[in-house]
């Protein structure tokens, strides 16, 4: 039987409700993996052609939703401090006050509206997307200020430190307001990625995360909830010190990202499975290093450990970049599909 997607499975998982069918979920999947599964290249300047192939990958591989987000940082002038380690162009309060925050929403929609429209046209029956406006508050701040500069700023210029989070937050809310109005119908679960931590702690102090970042999250999660939709936070790192605040004050409905060096997926589901949906499961490092038999055994163990939880969606604990072997990725996906009883 041909697989029939149903986005409501992912929506239920994000609401921490046991879905009718266990969903498979990925935050990002590289183009090479998609093309190999489809047996053809579909990259094209024709957006309709590209998104047709893009959506076909998810449907053909047993996903109920299409993963898609458009990143704010890519349209922010003077960006690149986070990913490309560029020098910040904002060094003083005067630089910050002159920064064109008011223009960024227009830059964003000029760049990405054609992509959202093409995605809408290409969406297979029974599917919706999970994603939306990529990059959270912390990543946007880092990309125009730089992490080290931000740490110095917190001590040297607290007023500017406070102001940069407020201005980025206000800008992101304006983008989300227009996005939800014009393109929210394409999505069943909204999300952004905002990596707050590393292996042992959060990158900023708990006090700063709770004071400067989480209140900005709340503006966006409240907006998403006003449209009757759940919000998923993707954030790497050890966030245990701020999880209660992310749930209670930040208003998140679900969380994605886990790696075994911090805590196995079962720890996240045991601690928070009665409060939020949990997405992920299989450490990406496992997909890179283990053979197919080991990956199947590992994936089955993850599935059995979380089988009594409500809102769960299974996939890698992070993403599928191009260095993840195709065979390892497929071993995980096929194990989940067999576990849930898909007919091939």
N, C-alpha and C positions, 0 to 999 in steps of 0.2 A: 504494500500500500504506500502511496505517496504521502510524505509527511505533510500534515496540515497544521500550520502554526496558529497559535492562539495567544495573543499578547497578554491576555488576562492572567495567565500563569505567572508571568514576571511581575505584573502589577500586584497580584496577591502576595507573592513572595516579599516584595518591597514593603507591603503593609503588614508583614509578619503573620500572614495567613497561609496555612498549608495549601498549595495550589493543587489542581487536579492532576497536573503532570509536572514533575520536577524540571525546572528550567535549566538550560545551559546558558552561561553568561560569560562574556569577555569584555574587559574595559577597552582594549584595543587589539586589533589583529593586523599584522603586516600584510601588505599587498601580495608579497611573494607566496605566503601561505594560501591566501584566497585564490590566486591564479593557479596554483598547483592542484588544489582540490577541484576547481572547475575544469581543469585541463586546457585552459586557454587564457590569454592575456585580454584584459578588458579595459585597461587604462586608456583614456581617450580625452581629448579636449572637448568632445561632445558630452556635456554633463548628463544628458538623458541616457546615452549609451553607457557611460561609466557607472551611474547609479543603478542601472538595470542589472549589470553584472555584480555590483556590490551587494545589492539586496538578494540576488539569486544565491550568492554564497551562503548567507545566513539561513535562508529557507532550506537549501539543499542539505545543509549540515545539521539540521535539527534544532535551530534556534527559533524561539517564539518572537524575538524582537531583533531589530537591526540596531547595532551600536553606532551612534554618530554624535559627534560634538564639533563645534567650531570654536577655536581658541581666541580669547580676547587678546592675549599677549602678542599675537602675530600682527595686530593692527595698531599696537600702542607705539607712538613715536619714541625713538631712543631706547627700544627694547633690546633684549639680548643679554642682560646681566645674568639671568638664571641659567639659560641653556648654553649660550655661546661665550659666557664669561667676559662680556664686553664691559667697557668702562661706563659707569653711570653718568648721564648728562644732567642729573638732578643732584646737586651737592649742597644747595642752600635753600632756605625758605623762599627766597625770591625766585629761584629756579622752579620750585614746586608751585608757587602761585601763578607762574607764567605757563605752566604745562597745560596743553590743550585738552583737558579732561572732557570739556563739553563737546568736543568734536569726535571723540572716540566712538560713541554709539553710531554715528553716521558712517564712520570708517568701517565699523563691524558689518553693518547691514549692506553696505555697498559691496563688500568683499564676499559675503556669505549668503545673501538672499537668493541668488541663483542656485546655490547648492541646496538650500532648504526646499526650494520649489521643485528641483529635479528629484530630490529624495521623496517628496510627497507623491509625485507622479509615478515613481518606480516602486512604491511600497506594495508588496504582495498582499493578497487577500488574507485577512486574519492577523496581520502583523502591524505593529507600530514600532516606533523607535524608542530607545533608551539613551538619554544623553541630553543634548541641548547646547548651552553656552559653556564652553570649556574654560578652565582655569578658575580657581577660587581666589579669594582675597589675598592670601599670603603669597601665592605664586605671582599674581599680578604686581604686588608691591615689590617682591624680590626682582622681578624682571626689569623694572625701571630704576631700582635703587641698588640692588646687589645685597646679598646676605650679610657679608662682613660689614659693609657700610651701614646697613640697617642696625646691626648690633652696636656699632659705635654711636649711631644716632640716638639709640635708646638712652644712652648715658650722657652724650654731649648736647643733644638738642631734643629734650622730651616733647616740646611743643610741636616740632616738625614731625617727630615720630608719630604722635597722635594724629596729626593732620593728614599724613600720607595714607593712613589706614581709612580715615573718614572719606577722603576724596576718592580713593579707589572704590570703597564700598558704595558710595553714592553713584559713581559711574556704572559699576556693575549692576546695580539695581535698575538704573534707567535702561540698560541693555535688556535685562531680563523682563522688564515691564513690556517693552515693545515685542520682544521675542514671544512671550506667552500669548499676547494678543494676536499676533500674526501667524505663529507657527506652532503654538502649543498643542494644536489638534493632532499633529503628526506623532506626538510623543505620549507614551503611557506612564513613563517614569522619568523624572528630570534628575539631572546630576551635574556636578562638576568635580574635577580632580584638584585637590589642594594638599600636597604632601607636607604634613605638619611635623613629621618626626623622622628619627633615624632609629637604629637598632635598640638603643637603650632609653631614649627619652624624646620629648618634643624639642624642636629646634629653637623655639622661644620658650621662655619660662611659662609655667602653667598660669601664672598671674597675667602675663601679657596675652596669652592665647585667649583667656577668658574675658579680658578687658577690651582688646582691640580687634580680635578676629571673630569670635563667636557671635557678638551682637550684629556684626555685618552679615553673617550667615543667616541670622534669624529674619532679617528683612526679606531675603530671597526665599527661604523655606516658607514663610508666611504667604508670600505671593504665590508660590507654587500650590500651596494648600488651598488658597482661595479659588483656584481653578479645579479643585477636587482631585489633585494628583499627588502622589508620594514623591519624596526627595531622597536620593541616594548620595551619600558622600563617599568618594574614592579618596583615600588618604593613606599613603605608605607611612611606616614607622611605628614606633611604640607609643600608642596613644592612650594607654590604660589610665594615665593620670588625669586625662581630660574627657574620657568617654562619658561620664555621667553628665558633664556640662554640655557636651555636644548633643546628647539626647534630650536633656531637659531644657536647656537654654537655647541650643542651636536649632532644635526642632527637626533633627534628621530622622528619617523613617527607616533607613537601611544603611549599611556600611560595607564597603568593599576594600580589599587588599589585606593580604596576610603572607607572612613568610615564617618558616619553621624556626629560624634563628631567634625570632621574637616570641612567637607562640604558635603552635599548630592551630589549624582552623577550629578544631574541637574546643579549644579554650575560649575562642570568641563566641562560639554558639552556646557553650555552657554558661558563660558570664552574662551574655546579652540576648540570648535566644528568646527570653520571655518578654523582651522590650522592643527589639527592632529586628528587621530582616537582616540576614547575613549572607553576603555574596562572596564567592571565591572558593577556596578549598585546597587546590593542588599547587604547592609551591612551584613557581616557575623554574627554580633551580633543579627541581626533580625532573621536570620535562626535558631539561638540557642534559642531565648526567645519567639518568637511569635508562635501562633498556626497556623495550615495550612490555615485556612480562612484568618487570618491576613496577612500571607505571600503572599497569592494570591493577596489580595487587595494592599499590598505594592508594589509587583512586577508590577502589572498593572499600578499603579501610576508612577513608574519609566519608564515603557515602553511608556506611553502617554506623559510624560514630554520630552522624547528625540526622539519622533517620527518624528520631523522635522529636525533632524540632519543627517549628511551624514554618516561618518564612525563610527558605533557603534556596539559593540558586548556585549551581556548581560550575566551576571553570578554573582557570588558573588563579593563583593568588595575586597576580599583578596584570600581566598582559602577554601577548604572543608576538614578540619582536622577531626579526628575521634570523636571529641566531638560535631560536628554538627549532630543533629538528621537526620536520613535518611528520615523521613517523611517531614521534613522542606526543605531539599535539593530538594526532588522530587516535592514538591509543587511549588517551584520556577521554576524548569525545565519544568514541565508540563504546567505551566501558560505561559511561553514563547512559548512553542510549540503550544499551542492552539491559542495564539495571532497571531502567524505567519501562522496559517492555516495548520499545519501538520495533516495528516490523520492517525489515530491510527488503 
